[in-house]
């Protein structure tokens, strides 16, 4: 049974796993999108989302906490300067995992993980929220337009 086993160990020792996730988080923050396996993408999502939440508050303490996880000064600067202002009003769910099929060499299930607010193609194709007109209101509008014209 899987009781009390919340994290995926990814077949690595803890030091290797921490380094892997820190490097992947740095790449995700700097490039806004990376391609990896589904298991690593899900583990990275659990790793990076609390860091993005922490970046909403730009204090010395939060910068130091994030730096202790990422260990890359450029990634911390990018996170606090460009990513944090864009996601300031979002309550969570900063990343998206899209499955892309299977890898040619070993058949591993691949995925694309990206920051949600930085995908320009998805933002551009998102439908605009249009005001829905009900049947009743449209009939009334048509009748009121015809009535003054008939008089």
Beta strands, then each sheet from edge to edge (+ up, - down):
strand 1: 33-37
strand 2: 95-102
strand 3: 109-115
sheet 1: 1+ 3- 2+
end
